[in-house]
C-alpha cells in the first residue's frame, strides 16, 4: 500500500512539470492570434473613419486624401476616390462626402458652421490696403493727421470674414464715429482676404461715411465686427492725432484763372483758389525775392508769376508758384462829388463814364447803389458806382451827392480823364453792318454842331458842321468855308448834347481842304467844354473809300441837329451822280435830289450805315422850259482828303502849342 501511494505522487510530480509549457504554448498562440487580429484591424481592414465631420467656415480646403477617410494601410485603399466637390467651405450647412473603393461606397456627413467672429488684423498691411498708419508715437500709438477726413476702414489694417458678410463699428471714447458693411458673394483665401477688405473700404467711401479728429491728443478706439451668424469680435487700440501737414495752397485750374487788376494790391488769399489748413489756423503771405510781403501789386498787363506762402501754428510751411493773368480794370471818368438842389430831377447815371482797355466803353455795365438817394430829402448820400469788363474785373467808386440849396456849377474833365477817353476810343463809333435809318441817325446826332452869330433886331448868320476828331486838347470841327466866313465875333457854337451846350468864340483860325474844295476845319479847346457836354460828343465815322459802296438812286441823309436850339433838320435825298461838278471851277460833288434847307451848309451827309459820305455845299436851279418850272439839284462835297486836312490842322496846333 505504501508503494502505490508512492507511484501516485511521482505521477503528480511529472504533470506539474508540463503545465508551464502548455500555458506558454497557449499564451503564444493567443499572442499570434491577437497580433494577426491587430494587423488585420489596423492595417488590412478597410472601413470608414469618423463618418461625421465638422469644419469651421472658411477653414479649408476639404481633404481629398483617402487616408483621411479610411482605415488600414494606404496600399489596400490607394485606389479609393474621394468626392468632396459638393462641400462649400464658405457656405454654412450639411454636406455629403463620398469615398469610393473597389468594393464599397462610404458616405460621410460634413457640417460647415461659423463659430468665430470676423478676423480683425491691426498688425499687417495687405497689398490692396488703404489704411494710413503713417507712423507711431513714442508710446507705439499709430499717428493720424489733424482735420483729415477718414472713413472707418482707415483706422485699422484689415477685417476678414470668410462668409463675405459682416458689419463693423468703430467707437471713439465710447461714441460711435463710423460704421461699414460688406456684402460680397466673392470669397478669398490667404492674402486675397485683403481684396475683400478693399471692397469694404470702397463701400465705406461710396457711402460718404467720413469723420475727422479735431484735437491733437490720444484717442481710445474700439473696433467691433459682427458676422451674419451673430459671432462678434472686437479689439481696443489707441491713436495719436498730430499736425504735420503744411497748409494747402490750391491754385486756380489752368485755363480757368480769373483776371486780376493791374495796380491793385492783392494778398495771397486773393491770388489762390483756396488756402486752407487742417488746424484751421494759418498765416499767408507773398514771397518777393528775399522778402515776405503781405500784398503785391502788378503794374504790367499780361501773365505774372507770384510765389505764394503759407505756414501753420506747428511751423509747417508751403510755397506754391502761381501764374496769373493781369489786366486793367475799368476806369471811371466824370464821377465827382456834387451838390444838387432839393427837388431837382437827377439821373445818377448822367455823365458817368467807364472805360476799359480791352472792351473800350463799358458804361453800359455800370450799376448803382444809391444809398437811398432822394432829391426831395436834404442830406448827404454816398452813391456807389460799379463797372465790370469782359474779364470779370470790377471797379467801384463812390461819389458824395449833397441835396440842399446849392447847385453844382459846370465841371471839366482832367487831362488824365480826357486821355483815357481818347485812348480807349470812347468818342468813336462803328458803322452799322446793315442799313438802318433810325440807328444811323442816332449814331450821327452826337457829332453835329450849329454855329450862329446874332445881330440886333433878331438878326443872325448861321451854319452847321460836324465833329471829325476829338483828342485831349481839341475838338476838330468840319464845315464849309462860306459858313465860317460869314461868322465874325461872339460866335455861339452849340453842341448836340442833351442840354445843347454852347461855348462862345470869335472867328477861329480854319484850314481849307483845297482851293477846289470848300470843306473847312477849325478846332475848339476841350478845356472849354464842360464835362457834361464833352462826354456826350462823338466823332463821325469817316472812310474815304465809302464811294465804292454807293450807288445811284441810293438814299442818303443830311442832318443839322438842334437847329437854333429847336427841332433838328433832317433831309433825305437820293444820289443822282456820284461825281459831278458843282460849278465849272469848283470841286467834284455828289449830285443829289434837292432837299436841303437854309442853314444846313457844312453839316454831315451820311448813309444809313452811319458813314460820312459828304458835306452839304449848296444847290443849283434852272428853268426847265419843257416842264415849265424850276428844277433844283443839290450838291454835297466829297470827302477825299479830309484826313489829310485833319493832319495839317493837328500839326499846326501842335506847332502853336
C-alpha positions in Angstrom: 0.0 0.0 0.0 2.8 2.3 0.7 4.3 1.6 -2.7 1.1 2.5 -4.5 1.0 5.8 -2.8 4.5 6.5 -3.8 3.8 5.9 -7.5 0.8 8.3 -7.5 3.0 11.1 -6.0 5.6 10.5 -8.6 3.0 10.8 -11.4 1.6 14.0 -10.0 5.1 15.5 -9.9 5.5 14.8 -13.6 2.3 16.5 -14.5 3.2 19.6 -12.6 6.4 20.0 -14.6 4.5 20.1 -18.1 1.9 22.9 -17.2 4.1 25.9 -17.8 4.9 24.6 -21.3 1.3 24.2 -22.1 0.5 27.6 -20.7 3.3 29.1 -22.7 2.1 27.4 -25.8 -1.4 28.6 -25.2 -0.3 32.2 -24.5 1.9 32.2 -27.5 -1.0 31.0 -29.6 -3.1 33.8 -28.2 -0.4 36.4 -29.0 -0.2 35.2 -32.5 -4.0 35.4 -32.8 -4.1 38.8 -31.3 -1.2 40.1 -33.4 -2.9 38.8 -36.5 -6.2 40.3 -35.4 -4.5 43.7 -34.8 -2.7 43.5 -38.1 -5.9 42.9 -39.8 -7.8 45.5 -37.8 -5.3 48.3 -38.1 -3.6 47.6 -41.3 -5.6 45.3 -43.5 -9.2 46.1 -42.6 -10.7 48.9 -44.8 -13.6 50.7 -43.1 -14.5 54.4 -42.8 -13.1 56.7 -40.1 -15.3 59.1 -38.2 -18.3 59.4 -40.6 -19.3 62.7 -39.0 -17.0 65.6 -39.7 -17.2 69.3 -38.8 -15.5 72.3 -40.4 -15.1 75.9 -39.5 -16.5 78.3 -42.1 -13.7 79.3 -44.5 -11.1 77.0 -43.0 -10.2 74.6 -45.7 -9.8 73.2 -48.1 -11.6 69.8 -47.6 -9.1 66.9 -47.9 -9.3 64.6 -50.8 -6.8 62.1 -49.4 -8.3 58.6 -48.8 -6.1 58.0 -45.8 -8.1 60.8 -44.0 -11.3 58.8 -44.5 -10.3 55.0 -44.5 -8.5 52.8 -42.0 -5.7 50.3 -42.9 -2.6 50.6 -44.9 -2.6 53.1 -47.8 -1.7 50.1 -50.1 -5.1 48.5 -49.6 -7.2 51.6 -50.4 -4.9 53.6 -52.6 -7.3 53.3 -55.5 -10.1 54.8 -53.4 -11.6 58.1 -54.8 -12.8 60.9 -52.5 -15.7 63.0 -53.9 -15.9 66.3 -51.8 -16.9 68.7 -54.5 -20.3 69.3 -53.0 -18.8 70.8 -49.9 -18.7 74.6 -49.9 -16.4 75.6 -47.1 -17.7 79.2 -47.4 -21.4 78.3 -47.0 -22.7 77.0 -43.7 -24.7 73.8 -44.0 -24.6 70.0 -44.0 -22.9 68.3 -47.0 -22.0 64.7 -48.1 -18.5 63.4 -48.8 -18.4 60.1 -50.8 -15.4 57.7 -50.8 -15.4 55.0 -53.4 -13.4 51.8 -53.1 -13.4 48.8 -55.4 -15.9 47.1 -53.1 -17.8 49.7 -51.2 -19.0 53.3 -51.2 -18.8 55.2 -48.0 -20.8 58.3 -47.1 -19.6 60.9 -44.7 -21.6 63.8 -43.2 -19.7 67.1 -43.2 -21.0 70.0 -41.2 -19.8 73.6 -42.1 -20.6 76.1 -39.5 -19.4 79.6 -38.4 -18.4 79.7 -34.8 -15.9 82.6 -34.9 -16.3 86.3 -35.3 -14.7 88.2 -38.1 -10.9 88.4 -38.0 -9.6 91.8 -37.1 -6.0 92.5 -38.0 -4.2 95.5 -36.6 -0.7 94.4 -37.4 -0.2 93.6 -41.1 -0.7 95.5 -44.3 -2.3 93.9 -47.2 -1.4 94.6 -50.9 -4.6 96.5 -51.6 -4.9 98.1 -48.1 -6.0 101.7 -47.9 -5.2 102.4 -44.2 -3.0 105.3 -43.4 -0.8 104.4 -40.4 1.9 106.9 -41.2 3.9 106.3 -38.2 3.8 105.7 -34.4 4.5 108.0 -31.5 6.9 107.2 -28.6 4.2 105.0 -26.9 3.6 103.0 -30.0 0.3 104.6 -30.9 -0.4 105.0 -34.6 -0.4 108.6 -35.7 -3.1 110.3 -37.8 -3.4 113.8 -39.1 -5.4 116.5 -37.6 -8.5 117.5 -39.5 -8.1 115.0 -42.3 -11.2 113.1 -43.5 -11.1 109.4 -42.7 -13.6 106.6 -43.0 -13.8 103.6 -40.8 -11.5 101.4 -42.9 -8.7 103.9 -42.5 -8.5 103.4 -38.7 -7.4 99.8 -38.8 -5.5 97.4 -41.0 -8.0 94.8 -42.0 -11.2 92.9 -41.3 -11.7 89.4 -42.8 -14.9 87.3 -42.7 -14.9 84.1 -44.8 -18.7 84.4 -45.4 -18.2 87.8 -47.0 -20.9 89.3 -44.9 -20.2 91.5 -41.8 -20.9 94.8 -40.1 -18.2 96.8 -38.5 -18.5 99.6 -35.9 -15.8 102.0 -34.7 -16.2 103.7 -31.3 -14.1 106.6 -30.1 -14.2 107.3 -26.4 -17.4 105.2 -26.3 -19.1 107.1 -29.1 -19.9 105.5 -32.5 -18.0 107.5 -35.1 -18.0 105.2 -38.1 -19.5 102.0 -39.5 -19.4 99.9 -42.6 -20.8 96.8 -44.1 -19.6 94.2 -46.5 -21.9 92.2 -48.7 -20.0 90.1 -51.1 -20.5 86.8 -52.9 -16.9 86.6 -53.8 -14.7 84.5 -51.4 -11.0 84.8 -50.8 -8.3 82.8 -49.1 -5.0 83.7 -47.6 -3.6 87.0 -48.8 -6.6 87.5 -51.0 -8.5 88.5 -47.9 -7.2 92.0 -48.4 -9.1 92.1 -51.7 -12.2 91.6 -49.7 -11.2 94.4 -47.4 -10.5 96.7 -50.3 -14.2 96.3 -51.4 -15.2 97.1 -47.8 -13.1 100.2 -47.9 -14.6 101.3 -51.3 -18.1 100.7 -49.9 -17.3 103.0 -47.0 -16.1 105.7 -49.3 -19.1 105.4 -51.6 -21.4 105.8 -48.6 -19.7 109.1 -47.7 -19.1 107.9 -44.1 -16.3 110.2 -43.2 -15.1 111.8 -39.9 -12.1 113.8 -38.7 -10.3 114.4 -35.5 -10.3 118.0 -34.3 -7.8 117.8 -31.4 -4.2 116.9 -31.1 -4.4 114.2 -28.5 -4.6 110.4 -27.9 -8.0 108.9 -28.7 -9.1 105.5 -27.4 -10.8 103.4 -30.1 -12.8 100.2 -30.0 -13.5 98.3 -33.2 -16.2 95.7 -33.2 -17.2 93.4 -36.0 -20.2 91.0 -36.3 -21.0 88.4 -38.9 -24.4 87.3 -40.1 -24.5 84.4 -37.6 -24.1 86.8 -34.6 -20.5 86.0 -34.0 -18.6 89.1 -32.8 -15.0 90.1 -32.3 -13.5 93.3 -31.0 -10.3 95.0 -30.3 -9.2 98.1 -28.4 -6.4 100.4 -29.5 -5.3 104.0 -29.3 -4.2 106.5 -31.9 -2.5 109.9 -31.6 -3.5 112.9 -33.7 -0.7 115.1 -34.9 -0.4 118.0 -37.3 2.5 117.6 -39.7 0.8 118.7 -42.9 1.5 122.2 -44.2 -1.3 124.5 -45.3 -2.7 123.6 -48.7 -2.4 126.3 -51.3 -4.8 125.4 -54.2 -4.1 127.3 -57.4 -6.7 128.0 -60.0 -7.1 125.4 -62.6 -5.0 126.1 -65.7 -7.2 127.9 -68.3 -9.8 128.9 -65.6 -7.8 131.6 -63.8 -9.7 134.8 -63.3 -8.1 138.0 -64.4 -6.7 140.3 -61.8 -6.5 144.1 -62.0 -3.2 145.9 -62.6 -2.1 148.4 -60.0 -4.3 146.9 -57.3 -2.9 145.3 -54.2 -3.6 141.6 -53.7 -2.8 139.2 -50.9 -2.1 135.5 -51.1 -5.7 134.7 -50.3 -6.8 136.7 -53.3 -4.4 135.0 -55.7 -5.1 131.4 -54.9 -8.3 129.5 -55.5 -8.2 128.4 -51.8 -5.7 128.3 -48.9 -6.6 126.1 -46.0 -5.0 124.2 -43.1 -6.4 121.2 -41.2 -5.9 123.1 -37.9 -8.0 126.0 -39.2 -5.2 128.4 -38.3 -2.5 129.6 -40.7 -0.8 132.8 -42.0 -0.3 133.6 -45.6 2.0 136.0 -47.5 3.8 136.5 -50.8 7.5 135.8 -51.3 9.2 138.7 -53.2 12.9 137.8 -53.6 14.2 137.5 -50.1 11.3 139.4 -48.6 7.9 138.3 -47.3 5.2 140.8 -48.1 1.5 140.9 -47.3 0.3 142.2 -50.6 1.6 142.6 -54.1 0.6 145.0 -56.9 1.4 144.2 -60.6 1.7 147.1 -63.0 2.2 145.3 -66.3 -0.6 143.8 -68.3 -0.1 140.1 -69.0 0.8 136.9 -67.1 2.8 137.3 -63.9 4.4 134.6 -61.7 3.8 135.1 -58.0 5.2 132.9 -55.2 2.5 132.3 -52.5 3.5 131.2 -49.0 1.5 129.8 -46.0 2.6 128.5 -42.6 0.5 127.0 -39.7 0.9 127.1 -35.9 3.2 124.0 -36.0 5.6 125.7 -38.4 4.6 123.6 -41.3 5.3 125.7 -44.4 4.2 125.6 -48.0 5.1 127.6 -51.1 3.3 127.5 -54.5 4.2 129.5 -57.6 1.1 130.6 -59.5 1.0 132.2 -62.9 -1.9 134.6 -63.2 -3.2 137.0 -65.9 -3.4 140.7 -65.1 -5.4 143.3 -67.0 -6.5 146.8 -66.4 -9.8 147.1 -64.6 -12.5 149.6 -65.8 -11.7 153.2 -65.1 -14.4 155.8 -64.2 -14.5 159.2 -65.8 -16.6 162.2 -64.8 -17.5 161.0 -61.3 -17.5 163.9 -58.9 -18.8 165.0 -55.5 -21.8 167.2 -56.4 -24.4 169.5 -54.9 -27.9 169.3 -56.2 -31.0 171.4 -55.5 -33.7 170.0 -53.3 -36.4 168.5 -55.5 -34.1 168.6 -58.6 -34.7 165.8 -61.1 -31.4 163.9 -61.0 -30.3 160.9 -63.1 -27.5 159.3 -61.2 -26.0 157.8 -64.3 -25.9 161.1 -66.3 -22.3 161.8 -67.5 -20.9 158.9 -65.6 -18.5 157.0 -67.9 -16.5 153.8 -67.5 -13.8 152.7 -70.0 -11.7 149.6 -70.2 -8.5 148.8 -72.2 -9.9 145.6 -73.6 -13.6 146.5 -74.0 -13.5 150.2 -74.6 -16.6 151.9 -73.4 -18.2 149.8 -70.6 -20.5 152.4 -69.4 -23.5 150.1 -70.0 -22.2 147.8 -67.3 -22.4 150.4 -64.5 -24.6 149.5 -61.6 -25.6 152.0 -58.9 -26.0 151.6 -55.2 -27.8 154.9 -54.5 -27.6 154.8 -50.7 -31.4 155.6 -50.6 -30.9 158.8 -52.6 -33.9 161.1 -52.7 -33.6 164.5 -54.1 -36.6 165.7 -52.1 -34.9 164.9 -48.8 -31.9 167.2 -48.0 -28.8 165.4 -46.8 -25.6 163.7 -47.9 -25.7 160.5 -49.9 -22.8 158.1 -50.7 -23.6 156.8 -54.2 -21.6 153.8 -55.2 -20.9 153.0 -58.9 -19.5 149.7 -60.0 -18.4 148.8 -63.6 -17.0 145.5 -64.9 -15.3 144.3 -68.1 -15.4 141.1 -70.0 -12.7 139.6 -67.9 -14.8 139.9 -64.8 -12.7 142.7 -63.3 -14.7 145.3 -61.3 -14.1 148.8 -60.2 -16.1 150.6 -57.6 -16.1 154.3 -57.0 -18.1 156.4 -54.5 -19.5 159.9 -55.2 -21.0 162.1 -52.4 -24.2 163.9 -53.5 -25.4 166.6 -51.2 -29.0 167.7 -51.5 -29.7 171.2 -50.4 -29.9 174.8 -51.5 -26.8 174.9 -53.6 -26.5 173.7 -57.2 -23.1 172.5 -58.6 -21.7 174.5 -61.4 -20.0 173.2 -64.5 -17.1 170.9 -64.1 -14.4 169.8 -66.5 -12.5 166.6 -67.2 -9.0 166.3 -66.0 -6.1 165.8 -68.5 -5.9 162.2 -67.4 -9.7 161.6 -67.9 -9.6 163.1 -71.4 -6.6 161.0 -72.2 -8.4 157.9 -71.1 -11.5 158.6 -73.2 -9.4 159.3 -76.3 -7.0 156.3 -75.7 -10.0 154.0 -75.4 -11.7 155.3 -78.5 -14.6 156.5 -76.4 -15.6 159.2 -78.8 -15.8 156.9 -81.9 -18.4 154.5 -83.1 -18.5 151.6 -85.6 -20.5 151.8 -88.7 -23.6 149.6 -88.9 -23.4 146.2 -90.7 -26.8 146.7 -92.3 -28.8 149.8 -93.4 -30.9 151.2 -90.6 -32.1 154.7 -90.9 -33.2 155.3 -87.3 -30.0 153.8 -85.9 -27.8 155.7 -88.3 -29.4 159.0 -87.2 -28.8 158.2 -83.5 -25.2 157.5 -84.2 -24.5 160.7 -86.2 -26.5 163.1 -84.0 -23.9 163.5 -81.2 -21.4 164.6 -83.9 -23.3 167.6 -85.0 -22.6 171.3 -84.4 -24.5 174.5 -85.0 -22.8 177.9 -85.3 -24.6 181.3 -85.1 -23.7 184.9 -84.8 -26.6 187.1 -83.5 -27.2 190.7 -84.5 -29.6 193.3 -83.3 -33.3 193.1 -84.1 -33.2 189.3 -84.0 -30.9 189.1 -87.0 -28.4 186.3 -87.3 -26.0 184.5 -89.5 -25.8 180.7 -89.0 -24.5 177.5 -90.4 -23.8 173.9 -89.5 -20.9 171.5 -89.0 -19.9 168.1 -87.5 -17.1 166.8 -85.3 -14.3 165.0 -87.1 -11.9 164.2 -84.3 -11.6 164.7 -80.5 -8.3 164.5 -78.7 -7.0 165.5 -75.3 -6.6 169.1 -76.4 -9.0 169.9 -79.2 -12.3 169.2 -80.8 -11.9 169.3 -84.6 -15.0 170.6 -86.4 -15.7 170.4 -90.2 -17.9 172.9 -92.0 -18.0 175.0 -95.2 -15.7 177.9 -96.0 -18.6 180.2 -96.8 -20.2 179.3 -93.4 -17.3 180.3 -91.3 -16.5 183.4 -93.4 -20.0 184.7 -92.7 -19.3 184.5 -88.9 -17.2 187.1 -87.2 -17.3 187.5 -83.4 -19.2 186.2 -80.4 -20.0 183.1 -82.2 -22.2 180.6 -80.4 -21.0 177.0 -81.0 -23.8 174.7 -80.0 -23.0 171.0 -79.5 -25.6 168.3 -79.9 -25.6 167.1 -76.3 -28.6 166.7 -74.1 -28.5 170.3 -73.0 -27.4 171.9 -76.3 -24.3 173.3 -74.5 -22.9 176.5 -76.0 -19.4 177.9 -76.0 -18.5 181.4 -77.3 -15.6 182.4 -79.5 -14.5 184.8 -82.2 -14.0 183.5 -85.7 -11.3 180.8 -85.2 -8.5 180.0 -87.4 -9.5 177.5 -90.0 -8.0 175.3 -92.6 -9.3 174.6 -96.1 -9.1 171.2 -97.8 -8.1 172.7 -101.2 -8.8 175.6 -103.5 -11.2 173.4 -105.4 -12.9 172.0 -102.3 -14.8 174.2 -99.8 -14.5 171.9 -96.8 -13.0 173.8 -93.9 -11.8 172.6 -90.5 -11.3 174.5 -87.2 -11.0 173.5 -83.6 -12.0 174.5 -80.1 -10.3 173.5 -76.9 -11.7 170.6 -74.9 -10.9 172.5 -71.8 -13.7 175.0 -72.8 -16.3 172.3 -73.0 -18.0 171.3 -69.7 -17.6 167.6 -68.8 -21.4 167.0 -69.0 -21.3 168.1 -72.7 -17.9 166.6 -73.7 -18.8 163.1 -72.7 -21.9 163.2 -74.9 -20.0 164.1 -78.1 -18.8 161.7 -80.7 -16.6 161.7 -83.8 -18.3 160.9 -87.1 -17.4 157.7 -88.9 -15.3 158.6 -91.9 -14.0 156.2 -94.5 -12.8 157.9 -97.7 -13.4 154.7 -99.7 -17.1 154.8 -99.0 -17.9 155.7 -102.6 -17.0 152.2 -103.7 -20.1 151.1 -101.8 -22.6 153.8 -103.0 -25.0 153.6 -106.0 -27.1 155.9 -108.0 -30.6 156.1 -106.6 -29.4 155.3 -103.0 -30.9 157.3 -100.2 -28.6 159.4 -98.0 -29.4 161.8 -95.2 -28.4 165.4 -94.4 -28.8 166.3 -90.7 -28.5 169.6 -88.9 -29.0 168.9 -85.2 -30.8 171.1 -82.7 -31.1 173.8 -85.2 -31.1 177.1 -83.3 -31.9 175.1 -80.2 -35.1 173.9 -81.8 -36.0 170.7 -83.5 -33.3 169.1 -85.8 -33.4 169.5 -89.5 -33.3 166.1 -91.3 -33.4 165.8 -95.0 -33.5 162.6 -97.0 -32.2 162.7 -100.6 -31.2 160.3 -103.4 -27.9 160.2 -105.2 -28.2 161.2 -108.9 -24.4 161.2 -109.7 -21.5 160.1 -107.6 -19.1 162.5 -109.2 -20.4 165.8 -110.6 -19.3 169.4 -110.9 -20.9 171.9 -108.7 -19.5 174.8 -110.7 -17.2 174.7 -113.6 -14.3 175.9 -111.5 -15.3 174.1 -108.2 -14.8 170.7 -106.7 -16.4 167.4 -107.6 -19.5 166.6 -105.6 -22.3 164.1 -105.1 -25.2 165.4 -107.1 -28.4 164.6 -105.2 -32.1 165.4 -105.3 -32.7 168.8 -103.7 -33.9 168.6 -100.1 -31.5 170.8 -98.1 -32.6 173.9 -96.3 -31.1 177.2 -95.3 -28.6 176.9 -92.5 -27.6 173.3 -93.3 -24.5 174.2 -95.2 -21.5 172.5 -93.7 -23.4 169.7 -92.0 -22.8 166.0 -92.4 -24.4 163.9 -95.2 -24.3 160.2 -94.3 -25.7 156.9 -95.5 -28.0 154.6 -93.5 -25.0 152.7 -92.0 -23.9 156.0 -90.3 -20.9 156.6 -92.7 -20.0 160.1 -93.7 -20.5 160.5 -97.5 -20.4 164.2 -98.0 -20.6 167.8 -96.6 -23.6 170.0 -97.5 -22.5 172.6 -100.1 -25.5 174.1 -101.8 -27.9 173.7 -104.7 -28.4 175.0 -108.3 -31.6 175.7 -110.0 -32.7 176.5 -113.6 -35.9 176.9 -115.5 -37.0 173.8 -117.4 -38.9 175.0 -120.4 -40.2 171.5 -121.1 -41.6 171.0 -117.5 -42.4 174.7 -117.2 -40.9 175.0 -113.7 -37.6 175.5 -111.8 -35.5 172.3 -111.4 -33.3 172.1 -108.4 -30.2 169.9 -107.8 -28.3 169.7 -104.6 -24.5 169.2 -104.3 -22.6 167.6 -101.4 -18.9 167.9 -101.2 -17.0 164.7 -101.5 -14.7 163.8 -98.5 -11.5 162.6 -100.1 -8.6 164.3 -98.5 -10.4 165.0 -95.2 -8.0 163.0 -93.2 -5.1 165.0 -94.7 -6.8 168.2 -93.7 -7.1 166.9 -90.1 -3.4 166.0 -90.0 -2.5 169.5 -91.2 -4.7 171.1 -88.6 -3.4 168.9 -85.9 0.3 169.6 -86.8 -0.4 173.3 -86.9 -2.0 173.2 -83.5 0.9 171.3 -82.1 3.3 173.9 -83.5 1.4 176.7 -81.9 1.3 174.9 -78.6 
